[in-house]
Every structure is written in structure tokens, then in C-alpha cells.
């Protein structure tokens, strides 16, 4: 089976247009890795840019966009499940999948084969762990993971007693239900391309794109969602554009406050994305970084060269 191609990068790096051009060249299909583009009718604020998927006369097929209703709280477990379905469909037809997005958790979850079976609360177990220290809980978790042959993929499992208890609860469930292992998600072999954009260039593009989205009717989009019956708290939960535009519509902040606070929040978000991607490298992922400012034809050629060398 051919390796998948993954294209990741921070917001405003141009990764979607790049992935679409690459897919058009290789007859590939795109699987989105964006935690908010899954929602229907949330188009401008999530930057779906669906026109990017039309390259000349070619309409590049895409997956995991517009698959759930606004107001729901889609999560990484559901994404992993839906990715598996899309990936199986695409590869089953002999087509190359291109994973593209900026949600690092989603990307890493499917590439690394995280075991994300929903585990119920075990009240008796939790009660028995109440008096234990974080050190004791950590030792217990390490033993359980060793028995289950699970990975300690990062330290967030044990950065608080609450997290440690939940991790022990999950591992205990796996130990008591060995058939769960048959539902483990396999690691996906992928060539990973990172779109590297200079910080100042990124900031400039973010500001320009924010103004453009507001001009294109982002406020009206949020008003329409509110009018359709979606609670304001649900939209605020989605963060960034939906959080600040909703607050503006509700009269909690002025237009200028909305713009300035949202602009700052997007810059911070892009920084967090890059922090995650650098963390992936520390966790063993090989990311081939290419310059975002290169002409798109050159970027596509570079990726194709890298792919053939790595496959």
C-alpha cells in the first residue's frame, strides 16, 4: 500500500490550496484534519475555502467537511472513527489519500494510532485512588501501561492527579476488556509535509484574511446560526471567530474590540499550532518543512519529489 501524504501547517499558511493542487496532480482525495470544518453552515469563520478544491477543470474530492450539525461537540474519538472510514474508502478504491489540516491532535491521533475507545467512569476505582499521591498514581499507571503494551505518548497523562486517575481508569478498562485491543486504530504510514511560514508573514496574512472574512459576511453567518436556534454558548464554545463575533452580536463587545481581540486570539492560535507540530517532531515524527512563500507549482514539485524518495 502506498504511503499517505500529510500536509500540516498553521492557519493562513496556504496548506489547503497546496493540498488541492497536489491532489489534482496525483489523482488523490483530501481528508480534512480541521476540528471546526466538520460543522455544516460554519463556512466563513472556519475558512473552508471550498473554491480551493477546484483546480482548473478538476474538482478534488474532500472528506470530513460538513459532516455534523452545529451545536454538537465533535471530539477526537469521533474524528478518528470518521477518518478510518474515509481512509478505508479511499484506499479501497486504489486512490491516494492526502490528509490536510491544522488540528495537531487530530493529525497525531490518526498517524500514531491512539487507542481512543470511550471508557465509562469507574466510581469504585476512583474511590480507591483518592488517597494516593501523584507519584503513586504515576507508578501505577506506568505498570498498567506496561502490562497493556500501551504507549505513554506524553506527560499530560500524569501532570495532575485528576488526569492520572482518568488514565488509570482507562488502562484498567483496557486490561479488563482485552478484546478492545482488536479495535485499536493502526498507525498510518505517511510522508509528512509542513508548510513553514515566517512569523511576520503569517501575522500579515492572518490580519488580511480576517478583514476579508468580515467583508464576506462572517457576522451575518453567525447571526444566521443564532437565528436557527443554536445557543450562543455553543458558538462561543467553538472559539475564535464564533466566540468573538457572537459576543459582538450579543452587544458584549464593540466591533473594534471584536476585531482586535479576535486578531490577537488567531495569532496566539497559530503559535500554539506550531508548538504542537514542533512537539510532534520531538515525539518522533519526521516533518519535511517547505517554504510557504514559494510558488505553488514549485511547492507541489518539491512535495512530489519528497514523496517519491520516501515511498
N, C-alpha and C positions, 0 to 999 in steps of 0.2 A: 504494500500500500504506500502511495506517495505521502510525503510529509505535508502537513498543513502549513499554511503561511499565516503568521500572526503579525498584524500591523498595529502598534500601540503608540501612544503619544499624548501629550497634554492637550487640553482644549485649545482650539484655534491654531493647531499645528498643520491642518490640511490633510489629516490622515484619511478621512472618508473619500475625498476626491482621488487621493493616491490609490487607495484600495480598489476603487471602482475602475480606474484606468488599468490597473494591474489585472483585475478580474476580466475586463473586456479583452485584454491581450491573450490571456491564458484560458479563456472559456470557463472561468471559475464562478463560484457563487459566494456571496458575502454573508457571514454570520455576525450580527452586531453584538458588541460587548459594551453596551451602554445601559446603565441601571434605570434611566428615565425614558429612553426612546421606546421602551416596551409599551408605554401607555398611549392609547388612542387619543386623538384630539389634543394632545400636548405636543404640538409640532414646532412652533417658532421658538418657544422657550427651551426646548431640548435640542434644538439645532438639527433636526432630522435631515434637512437639506436633500430631500428626495430627488431633486433635479440632478444631483451629483451622480446618481446611478444610471443616467442616460449618457452614454459615450458615443457620439455620432448617431448611428442607427441602432446601436446595441443598447438594450435595456438589461442592465446587470441585475440578476435576481438577488434579493436580500431576504434574510430571515431574522426573526426575533425583534422585529419592529412592529408596533401597533398590534400587540397580542393580548393585552389586558386592559380593562376599563380603568379610568382614573378613579381615585378614591380607594383603590386596593393597595396593599403594601406588599409588593412583589419582593422576593428575597433571593439570596444566593442559592439556596437549595432548589427553588423553582427554576432559577436560571440554569443551573447545572442539568436538571432534568430536561428542560426545553432545548438546551444546547445538544444534549445527547441525541435527542430525537432528530434535530435538524442535521447534525453531523452524520448520523446513520443514513438519513435520506439522501444527502448529497453524495457521500462516498459510495453508497449503494448503487448510484447511477453512474459511477465512474468519473465523477466530477470533482475538481479540486476545491476544497473549502478555504476561504480566506477569512480569518477571524479579525475583526477590526473594531477598536473602541478605546475608551479611556478609563473604564472602570477596572482598576487593577485587581481588585478582589475577585471579580467575575473571571477575568483572564487567568489569573493564577489558579483559581479553583478548578477550571476545566483542564488546564495544562498539567497540573500537578496531581489530578485525580483525588482531590479531597473526598473523604467519606462524609457525606452530609445527609445522612438519614435522620429525619426528625425523631428526636428521642423524648419520651414523656418524662415529666417530673417524678422523681422517686423520693417521696417525703420521708420515708423511714431512713433511707440512706443519708439524706440531708441532715436529719436529726442526729444521726450517729457521728457526723463530721463536725458538728457545731463547735465542739470544744478543742478541735485540733488547730495547731498553728499553721501558718502558711508553709513553713519548712516541712512539717509533717505531711501536709497535703501534697506538696510538690513531690516528695519522695514516693508517696502512694501513687500519684499519677504516673510517675516515671516507670514504676513497677508494672502498673496496669498496661501502659502503652507498650512496654517490652513484651508482655505476655500476649497482647493482641497484635503485635508486629505493626503498631501504628507509628506514625511519624510525629515528633514534636517539631512542627514546621516553624514555629516562632515562640517567643517568650510570652506572648499575650495570654497563653493558656494559664499562666501562673503569676500574673502581675498583681492579682488581688485574690483574697480568699474566696470571694464570690465566683470569680472565673474558674479558680481551681476546683471548687466544689462542682460546678457545672461540667467541667472537663472530666472529673472522676465519674460523675453520673453518666456521662455519655460513654466512657470507656467500659464502665460496669455493664451498661446495657448491651454493648457490643459483645462483651465476654459471655453474657447470659443468652445471647441470641446469635450464635455463630453463623447461622445461615445468612445473616446480614452481609457477611463478607462477600457473598456471591453477588451482592448488589453494589459492591464498590465500583466507583467510576474509574475506568482505566486511564492511565496517563496518556496524553496525546503527544505524539512526536511532531514537533513544529519548528520551523525556521522562524525566529522572532526578529522582526524589524522594528526599530524605534525611530520615530521622527523627532529629530533634535532641533529645537528652535531656540534661538538666542533669547534671553530673558527680556531684553528691551523690545525686540521684535514681537515677542509673544504679547507683551503688555499693550503694545500699539495695536495689534490685531484684535485683542480682546475688546479694547475700547471702541474701535471702529465697528466691530461686529455687533456690540451691544447697541450702539446708536442705530445701526441698520435694522436690527430685530425690532426695536421700538418703533421705527418708521414703518416696518412691515405689518404692525398691528399686534404686537405682543400683549399690550394692555387689553385690547379687545378679546384676544384669545382667552386670557384669564377671566375676564368678565363673563364670557360665554360659558366657561366651565362652572363658574359660581352660579350663573343663572340656571344651568342644567341640574342643579341640586347637589353639586359636590361641596361638602362643608369646607369652609375656609381653613380650618385646622388641618385638613388633609392636604390641601395645596401648600400650606406653609411647611408641612412635614417634608415635602419633596425638595425644599431648599432652593437656594439661588434664585433664579428668575421668578419662580412661582411663590416663593416666600416674600420677596420684597415687593413684587408687583401686587400681590394680594394685600399686603399691608398698606400700600398706596391707595388701592381701590377702597379699602375699608376706612380710609382717612386717618390712619395711624401715623403716616409719614408723608411729607411733601414729595412732589415729583423729583425735585433736585436731590432730596435725601435718598429717595429710592434709587436714583441713578448712581449717586456716589457710593452708597452702601453696597449696592449690587456689584458695581465695578470692582470695589475692594474685595468683596467676597469671591468673585470669579478669579481674581489674581491669586488669592490665597488657595483656592481650589486647585488651580493649575500647579501651584508649588507643591501641594500635597500629592498630586498625581505623580509628579517627577520623583518625589521622595519614595513613593511606593515602587516605581519602576527601578530606581537605584537599589531599593531593598530586594527586589526580585533578583538582581544581579548578585547581590551578596548571598542570596539563598540558592545560588547555583544555576540560574537561568542565563543563557548566553544571548545577549541582545546586540544585534548589529545596528548601530546608530548611523542614520544618514541625515544629511543637512536639509532642513525644511525649505531653504531658500533656493535650492537647485530647481531648474526647470522640471516640470512633471515628467516629461519624456525621459530625462536623464535619471530621475529617481526610479522610474519603472525599470529602466535598463539595469541599474545597479541592483535592484531587488532580484530581478530575474537572474543576474549573474551569481549573486549570493546563494540563491535558491538552488541553482544547478550545482554549485560547489558543495553545498551542504547536504544535498539529497543523495 
